[in-house]
Amino acid sequence: MDVQIMKLDDSFTTAEELHKTIVGSADAIMRSLGTVINNLSTHWVSSDATIHINHLIEGYNRFGMLFESLFQVSNNTVGFLVDMQTIRSKTGGKTDIGQRVTDVYTHKAINSIPNTKEYRYDDAVVTDYNNLVQIDSFFDGFIHKVKDTSDQLLLNWKKGHGRDETEYNYEEFTRLAAELKKYMEDTITELKTMKGNVENNISEQQALTK
């Protein structure tokens, strides 16, 4: 096996940090986004709403399946680097050996919603808007953290079993993250209009009661 790792212990530390970032954020991101999607399908009903919600569902499902792959790839990467540390120790080198990881993510898909000729929205879209803005902000930080850490890992890990698969999965991460972020931002733009409508209606009702 042709292996080239510039800094083995640094690479393990980076792989472990990357693993913790993914495992620590995946469930929170997907659970929060799934809740917003389900709420929106009730609070915001129209042909335009269907398009935006189905885009969110598409991004959600693709990213969920990617998380399944990333968990396994991350487990394998950490395991490979532990193997290299073990070989080093057995051949008289440093005895520092990290711990393997075996985390699993199981994606639960959301079905797309059918088109409709109905048009309605209720005040709860304001809460949905605020929640989606928060998710988008957190997701942005998560994207940058994963990209920066995976770039550092691959910079030190030049060759070795599983590197190509790892690189491919993080390239997919960058592509699908950008896609999902665009779907969220497009929906946020539309919901901002709905939010304004709700706030105007509330203001008008309050004026009538004075």
C-alpha positions in Angstrom: 0.0 0.0 0.0 1.5 3.3 -1.1 1.1 5.8 1.8 2.3 9.3 2.2 1.2 11.4 5.2 3.2 14.5 6.0 2.4 14.8 9.7 0.7 11.6 11.0 -0.3 12.9 14.4 -1.5 16.2 13.1 -3.5 14.4 10.4 -5.1 12.2 13.1 -6.0 15.3 15.2 -7.5 17.0 12.1 -9.5 13.9 11.2 -10.8 13.5 14.7 -11.8 17.2 14.8 -13.5 16.9 11.4 -15.4 13.8 12.7 -16.6 15.5 15.8 -17.8 18.5 13.7 -19.8 16.3 11.4 -21.2 14.0 14.1 -21.9 16.9 16.5 -23.9 18.9 13.9 -25.6 16.5 11.6 -28.6 15.6 13.8 -29.2 19.2 14.9 -29.1 20.5 11.3 -31.3 17.8 9.9 -33.8 17.7 12.8 -34.2 21.6 12.8 -34.5 21.8 9.0 -37.0 18.9 8.9 -39.2 20.6 11.5 -39.2 23.8 9.5 -40.1 22.0 6.3 -43.0 20.1 8.0 -44.3 23.3 9.5 -44.0 25.3 6.3 -46.1 22.7 4.4 -48.9 23.5 6.9 -48.4 27.3 7.4 -47.7 28.3 3.8 -49.8 26.8 1.0 -49.7 28.0 -2.7 -48.1 26.9 -6.0 -45.0 29.0 -5.3 -44.8 27.6 -1.8 -44.9 24.1 -3.1 -41.9 24.8 -5.4 -39.8 26.3 -2.6 -40.7 23.6 0.0 -40.0 20.8 -2.5 -36.6 22.4 -3.2 -35.9 22.3 0.5 -37.0 18.7 0.7 -34.8 17.8 -2.3 -31.8 19.5 -0.6 -32.7 17.9 2.8 -32.8 14.4 1.4 -29.7 14.7 -0.7 -27.8 16.1 2.2 -29.1 13.4 4.6 -27.9 10.7 2.3 -24.5 12.5 2.1 -24.3 12.5 5.9 -24.7 8.7 5.8 -21.6 8.5 3.5 -19.6 11.1 5.4 -20.1 9.3 8.7 -18.7 6.1 7.2 -15.9 7.8 5.4 -14.9 9.7 8.5 -14.9 6.5 10.6 -12.7 4.9 7.9 -10.3 7.8 7.8 -9.8 7.9 11.5 -9.4 4.1 11.5 -6.8 4.3 8.7 -4.7 6.9 10.6 -4.9 4.8 13.8 -3.6 1.8 11.7 -0.7 4.0 10.6 0.0 5.1 14.2 -0.1 1.4 15.3 2.4 0.4 12.5 4.7 3.2 13.5 4.6 2.2 17.2 5.3 -1.5 16.3 8.4 -0.5 14.2 9.9 1.5 17.1 8.4 4.9 16.5 6.2 7.1 18.7 3.7 5.2 20.7 0.9 7.7 20.5 -2.2 5.9 19.1 -5.6 7.4 18.7 -9.1 5.9 19.2 -11.2 4.5 16.5 -14.8 5.8 15.9 -17.9 3.9 14.8 -20.6 6.5 14.5 -23.6 5.9 12.2 -26.1 8.3 10.7 -29.4 7.0 9.3 -31.3 9.5 7.1 -35.1 9.6 7.3 -36.4 11.0 4.0 -39.2 13.5 3.7 -41.7 13.0 0.8 -42.3 15.9 -1.6 -45.7 17.7 -1.4 -48.2 17.8 -4.2 -49.0 21.0 -6.1 -52.0 23.0 -5.2 -54.3 25.8 -6.5 -55.0 26.8 -2.9 -53.5 30.0 -1.6 -53.2 30.8 2.1 -50.7 31.5 4.9 -51.0 32.0 8.6 -49.1 34.0 11.2 -46.9 31.1 12.1 -44.8 31.7 8.9 -43.1 34.5 10.9 -41.7 31.8 13.3 -40.8 29.6 10.4 -38.9 32.5 8.8 -37.0 33.2 11.9 -36.1 29.5 12.4 -34.9 29.1 8.9 -32.7 32.2 9.1 -31.1 30.7 12.2 -30.6 27.4 10.5 -29.0 29.1 7.5 -26.6 31.1 9.7 -25.5 28.0 11.6 -25.2 26.0 8.4 -23.0 28.6 6.9 -20.5 28.3 9.8 -20.7 24.5 9.6 -19.9 24.5 5.9 -16.8 26.7 6.4 -15.6 24.6 9.3 -16.0 21.3 7.4 -14.3 22.7 4.3 -11.4 24.2 6.1 -10.8 21.1 8.2 -11.1 18.6 5.3 -8.8 20.8 3.2 -6.2 20.6 5.9 -6.6 16.9 6.3 -6.2 16.2 2.6 -3.2 18.6 2.4 -1.3 16.5 4.9 -2.6 13.1 3.6 -1.1 12.8 0.2 -1.6 9.1 -0.5 -3.2 6.1 1.2 -6.2 3.7 1.3 -9.5 5.6 1.2 -8.0 9.0 0.3 -9.7 9.3 -3.1 -13.1 8.3 -1.6 -12.6 10.9 1.2 -11.7 13.6 -1.3 -14.7 12.8 -3.5 -17.2 12.9 -0.5 -16.0 16.3 0.6 -16.2 17.6 -2.9 -19.8 16.4 -2.9 -20.3 18.0 0.5 -19.2 21.4 -1.0 -21.5 21.0 -4.0 -24.6 19.9 -2.1 -24.0 22.3 0.7 -24.1 25.2 -1.8 -27.2 23.8 -3.4 -29.1 23.4 -0.1 -27.9 26.9 1.1 -29.3 28.4 -2.1 -32.7 26.6 -1.5 -32.8 28.0 2.0 -31.9 31.5 1.0 -34.5 31.5 -1.9 -37.1 30.4 0.6 -36.1 33.0 3.2 -36.5 35.7 0.5 -40.1 34.5 -0.2 -40.9 34.1 3.5 -39.6 37.6 4.2 -42.5 38.9 2.0 -45.0 36.7 3.9 -43.6 38.0 7.2 -44.1 41.5 6.0 -47.7 40.7 5.1 -48.4 39.2 8.5 -46.9 42.2 10.3 -48.9 44.6 8.2 -52.1 42.7 8.9 -51.4 42.8 12.6 -50.7 46.5 12.5 -53.9 47.2 10.6 -56.0 45.1 13.1 -54.4 46.9 16.0 -55.2 50.3 14.4 -58.9 49.2 14.0 -59.2 48.4 17.7 -57.9 51.8 18.9 
